[in-house]
Amino acid sequence: MAVNPKYPEADAAAGFDLKAANFMLPVIYLLNANIEALAAKLGEKVETAPEFFHNTPVVIDLSGLPEGVGEAEFPLLVGLLRGYGMIPFGVRGGNPAQNAIAEALDLAILRDSYARKTKTADAATAADPAAVAAVLSATTQSDASPGVATVRRINSGFMLVTRPVRSGQRVYAAGGDLSITAAVSSGAELMADGNIHIYGPLRGRALAGMNGNLDARIFCLDLQAELVSIAGHYRVSEHIPKELRGVPVQIFLDQKILRIEKI
């Protein structure tokens, strides 16, 4: 039997190989059990970028709930997320009763280390304390591996990422601007409530103005994007003119029409 070049050490006769892997999953930080308020705020977020949230696996963090709150509402939350097209994957930070409900709903019970909290989460929940914040679970350690984006928050309104953003990774700058000083791979996704600056090739997706900010802009040195969006107004790669690809551009709204212009 031929050896798979991707996994040369695997037992081909077994037909599979089992390995540990790291995945970057958005985390919903549940701060209270007010499902109506949650649905309203979450609906606003989803409306700004429906393509981003469609079929997105999410982790639900229950550690911010007051003691003894949330057991009855938890199934409603899971149904709400599924109704918006997301895929609840698992929970963390819950008490035994909450975990039992999660298991009954076929959700995984995760350790805190699986989807680590970051400085991004603190800023996001502070910006929207009434509901939830979907943020990237990215490492902030200085010894991060080359394959992981290093995230550094300069202040409450600006996030800086200094390493390449790989396929499958997502970065969300809640409440401010996002600046990337490296390449953004195909399959990677950037989100910001403010502007997005990319000082390298953009091959993935970039969504600015996630909070509905019509004045947000995207600045890019090398546009090769799969999708760009300002406040929910988006354009996919097939509709980006060839003369605007591979060159420095700015992307903005003009009378709610998405414009892409050379810089």
C-alpha positions as CSV (number, residue, x, y, z in Angstrom):
1,M,0.0,0.0,0.0
2,A,1.4,3.4,-1.0
3,V,2.6,5.7,1.8
4,N,0.7,9.0,2.1
5,P,3.4,11.7,1.8
6,K,1.5,14.0,4.2
7,Y,1.7,11.4,6.9
8,P,4.7,9.2,6.1
9,E,4.9,7.7,9.7
10,A,1.2,6.7,9.8
11,D,0.1,3.0,9.6
12,A,-1.5,2.9,6.2
13,A,-3.1,-0.5,6.9
14,A,-5.1,1.1,9.8
15,G,-6.7,3.6,7.5
16,F,-6.4,6.5,9.9
17,D,-4.0,8.3,12.2
18,L,-4.9,10.0,15.5
19,K,-3.0,13.2,16.4
20,A,-3.5,16.2,18.6
21,A,-4.0,19.5,16.8
22,N,-4.6,23.1,17.7
23,F,-7.7,24.9,16.3
24,M,-8.7,28.6,16.7
25,L,-12.3,28.8,17.7
26,P,-14.4,32.0,18.4
27,V,-15.6,32.1,22.0
28,I,-19.0,33.4,23.1
29,Y,-18.6,34.9,26.7
30,L,-22.0,34.7,28.3
31,L,-22.3,37.4,30.9
32,N,-26.0,37.1,32.0
33,A,-29.0,34.9,31.3
34,N,-31.1,37.6,29.5
35,I,-31.8,35.7,26.3
36,E,-33.9,38.5,24.8
37,A,-31.0,41.1,25.2
38,L,-28.6,38.5,24.0
39,A,-30.6,37.7,20.9
40,A,-30.9,41.4,20.0
41,K,-27.2,42.1,20.3
42,L,-26.2,38.9,18.6
43,G,-28.6,39.6,15.7
44,E,-26.9,43.0,15.2
45,K,-23.5,41.3,15.0
46,V,-24.6,38.6,12.6
47,E,-26.4,41.1,10.3
48,T,-23.2,43.0,9.7
49,A,-21.4,39.9,8.3
50,P,-23.7,36.9,7.8
51,E,-21.1,35.1,5.7
52,F,-18.6,35.2,8.5
53,F,-20.9,33.6,11.1
54,H,-22.5,31.0,8.8
55,N,-21.4,27.5,9.8
56,T,-18.9,28.9,12.3
57,P,-18.1,26.5,15.2
58,V,-18.2,28.4,18.5
59,V,-17.3,27.7,22.1
60,I,-19.6,29.0,24.9
61,D,-17.9,30.3,28.0
62,L,-20.1,30.2,31.1
63,S,-17.5,31.4,33.7
64,G,-19.0,35.0,33.6
65,L,-22.5,33.9,34.7
66,P,-23.6,34.6,38.3
67,E,-23.7,31.5,40.5
68,G,-26.8,29.3,39.9
69,V,-27.9,31.3,36.8
70,G,-28.4,30.1,33.3
71,E,-29.4,26.4,33.6
72,A,-32.9,27.0,32.3
73,E,-31.9,29.4,29.6
74,F,-28.9,27.4,28.3
75,P,-30.9,25.3,25.8
76,L,-32.5,28.5,24.5
77,L,-29.0,29.9,23.9
78,V,-27.8,26.9,22.0
79,G,-31.0,27.0,19.8
80,L,-30.4,30.8,19.3
81,L,-26.8,30.2,18.0
82,R,-27.9,27.5,15.7
83,G,-30.7,29.7,14.4
84,Y,-28.2,32.3,13.4
85,G,-26.2,29.6,11.5
86,M,-23.5,29.0,14.0
87,I,-22.5,25.6,15.3
88,P,-22.1,25.4,19.1
89,F,-19.2,23.1,19.6
90,G,-18.7,22.9,23.3
91,V,-18.7,24.8,26.7
92,R,-16.2,25.7,29.3
93,G,-16.2,27.3,32.7
94,G,-19.6,25.8,33.6
95,N,-20.8,24.2,36.9
96,P,-21.8,20.5,37.1
97,A,-25.5,21.3,36.4
98,Q,-24.6,23.4,33.3
99,N,-22.2,20.8,32.1
100,A,-24.8,18.1,32.4
101,I,-27.2,20.2,30.2
102,A,-24.4,20.8,27.7
103,E,-23.7,17.0,27.5
104,A,-27.5,16.4,27.0
105,L,-27.3,18.8,24.0
106,D,-24.3,16.9,22.5
107,L,-21.8,19.6,23.3
108,A,-18.2,18.9,24.4
109,I,-17.0,19.9,27.9
110,L,-13.7,21.8,27.3
111,R,-10.9,22.7,29.6
112,D,-10.0,26.3,29.9
113,S,-6.7,25.7,28.1
114,Y,-8.5,24.5,25.0
115,A,-9.8,27.9,24.1
116,R,-7.6,30.3,26.0
117,K,-8.9,33.8,27.0
118,T,-6.9,36.7,25.7
119,K,-6.6,40.4,26.2
120,T,-9.0,40.6,23.2
121,A,-11.8,39.1,25.3
122,D,-11.3,41.6,28.1
123,A,-11.6,44.5,25.7
124,A,-14.5,43.0,23.8
125,T,-16.6,42.3,26.9
126,A,-15.9,45.8,28.3
127,A,-17.0,47.3,25.0
128,D,-20.3,45.4,25.1
129,P,-21.0,44.3,28.7
130,A,-24.8,43.7,28.1
131,A,-24.3,40.7,25.9
132,V,-21.5,38.6,24.3
133,A,-18.3,39.1,22.4
134,A,-17.1,36.6,19.8
135,V,-13.3,36.9,19.8
136,L,-10.3,35.0,18.6
137,S,-8.8,32.5,21.0
138,A,-5.2,33.4,20.1
139,T,-2.0,33.0,22.0
140,T,-0.4,36.1,23.5
141,Q,2.8,34.5,24.7
142,S,6.0,36.0,23.4
143,D,7.3,32.5,22.5
144,A,4.4,31.8,20.2
145,S,5.2,29.4,17.4
146,P,5.7,30.8,13.8
147,G,2.3,29.3,12.8
148,V,0.3,31.3,15.3
149,A,-0.5,35.0,15.0
150,T,0.9,37.1,17.9
151,V,-1.7,39.5,19.1
152,R,-0.8,42.7,21.1
153,R,-3.3,45.3,22.2
154,I,-1.7,48.7,22.2
155,N,-4.7,50.4,23.8
156,S,-8.4,49.8,24.2
157,G,-9.0,51.0,20.6
158,F,-6.2,49.3,18.6
159,M,-5.0,45.8,18.1
160,L,-1.7,44.9,16.5
161,V,-0.9,41.4,14.9
162,T,2.8,41.0,14.1
163,R,2.9,37.5,12.6
164,P,1.2,35.9,9.6
165,V,-2.5,35.1,10.0
166,R,-2.8,31.5,8.8
167,S,-5.7,29.7,7.1
168,G,-8.5,29.0,9.6
169,Q,-7.4,31.7,12.0
170,R,-9.7,34.6,12.9
171,V,-8.9,37.9,14.5
172,Y,-11.5,40.2,15.9
173,A,-10.6,43.7,17.1
174,A,-13.7,44.6,19.2
175,G,-14.2,48.3,19.8
176,G,-11.4,49.5,17.6
177,D,-8.9,49.2,14.7
178,L,-6.9,46.2,13.6
179,S,-3.4,46.4,12.1
180,I,-1.6,43.4,10.5
181,T,2.1,43.8,9.7
182,A,2.4,40.4,8.0
183,A,0.6,38.3,5.3
184,V,-3.0,37.1,5.7
185,S,-3.4,33.7,4.1
186,S,-6.3,32.4,2.1
187,G,-9.0,31.0,4.6
188,A,-8.0,33.5,7.3
189,E,-10.5,36.1,8.5
190,L,-10.0,39.5,10.0
191,M,-12.8,41.5,11.7
192,A,-12.7,44.9,13.4
193,D,-15.3,47.3,14.7
194,G,-13.1,50.1,13.2
195,N,-10.6,50.2,10.4
196,I,-8.4,47.4,9.2
197,H,-4.8,48.0,8.0
198,I,-2.9,45.2,6.3
199,Y,0.8,45.8,5.5
200,G,1.2,42.8,3.4
201,P,-0.8,40.5,1.1
202,L,-4.4,40.0,1.9
203,R,-5.6,36.6,0.6
204,G,-8.3,35.9,3.1
205,R,-11.3,37.9,4.3
206,A,-11.4,41.3,5.9
207,L,-14.6,42.7,7.5
208,A,-14.4,46.3,8.9
209,G,-17.1,48.2,10.6
210,M,-18.5,45.1,12.3
211,N,-20.5,47.3,14.7
212,G,-22.2,49.0,11.8
213,N,-19.7,51.8,11.4
214,L,-20.3,53.1,7.9
215,D,-17.1,55.3,8.0
216,A,-14.8,52.3,8.6
217,R,-12.2,51.6,5.9
218,I,-9.8,48.8,4.9
219,F,-6.3,49.7,3.8
220,C,-4.2,47.0,2.1
221,L,-0.8,47.0,0.4
222,D,-1.6,43.9,-1.8
223,L,-5.2,43.1,-2.4
224,Q,-5.9,39.4,-3.2
225,A,-8.8,39.0,-0.9
226,E,-11.5,36.3,-1.0
227,L,-14.0,38.8,0.5
228,V,-14.0,42.4,1.8
229,S,-16.8,44.0,3.7
230,I,-17.6,47.4,5.3
231,A,-20.5,47.4,7.8
232,G,-22.1,44.4,6.1
233,H,-21.7,45.7,2.5
234,Y,-19.4,43.1,0.9
235,R,-17.7,42.1,-2.3
236,V,-16.3,38.7,-3.2
237,S,-13.1,38.1,-5.2
238,E,-15.0,37.4,-8.4
239,H,-16.3,40.9,-8.4
240,I,-13.0,42.7,-7.7
241,P,-11.6,44.1,-11.0
242,K,-8.3,42.7,-12.1
243,E,-6.7,46.1,-12.1
244,L,-7.3,46.4,-8.4
245,R,-5.8,43.1,-7.5
246,G,-2.2,42.9,-6.3
247,V,-1.9,46.7,-5.7
248,P,-2.3,49.0,-2.7
249,V,-5.9,50.0,-2.2
250,Q,-8.4,51.5,0.2
251,I,-11.9,50.1,0.6
252,F,-14.7,52.3,1.9
253,L,-18.4,53.1,1.5
254,D,-19.7,55.9,-0.6
255,Q,-23.5,56.4,-0.2
256,K,-23.6,52.8,1.1
257,I,-21.9,51.6,-2.1
258,L,-18.7,49.6,-1.6
259,R,-15.8,51.3,-3.4
260,I,-12.3,50.0,-4.0
261,E,-9.7,52.6,-5.1
262,K,-5.9,52.5,-5.6
263,I,-3.8,54.4,-3.1
